[in-house]
Amino acid sequence: MIAAERTLLVLLAAGRSTRFGAPDKLLAPLCGKPLHRHAVDALAEIDFLGRVVVTSGAAMALDADGYDSLVNSAPERGLSSSLALGVGAARRLGAAAMLVALGDMPFVTPVHVRALFAAADGPGAVVASSDGARAMPPALFAAGRFAELAHLSGDQGARAMLGAATLVIAPAHVLADIDTVEDLARAQAGLAAPAG
């Protein structure tokens, strides 16, 4: 097991929101707060070594939450450029691992993230989330995989690495991400529905 206290949290928030149609979907309101705040608030319960948010310059004001901000000045180069920034920060901290989470996944729970840590078994570990059909973030990368992460290119991010990852299954709604205005409306309706 890799400890959260030795892991850098990297919250990716530099996407171009092309399918959403708005300048920055992460600032769109979901149940009274910006979309990205749901992920930030859930991850606040875990004691990480450090926290960084990778943005394309949008003002997310997360310094009060303990995040250092890294600006991806070339988000058009794809997700891999954001991952490389995260790897650089993890190396500077001497982190044993890096947990990659997405700002547009509002329903991820601390329980699920702790299960990712519990499944990590060494310095070469890659542990990904899964809805039972595919591997996805949040994903944990041990330090032995940092070089591989840093040399990825394009917008597929670490998809190839996740194909061979240890998987931690979660219900599909926990791993839902918000890509379109319709996704946001469905999330809003689901959160507003009475329990039971």
Order of alpha helices (4+ residues) and beta strands (2+ residues): beta-beta-beta-alpha-beta-beta-alpha-beta-alpha-beta-beta-alpha-alpha-beta-alpha
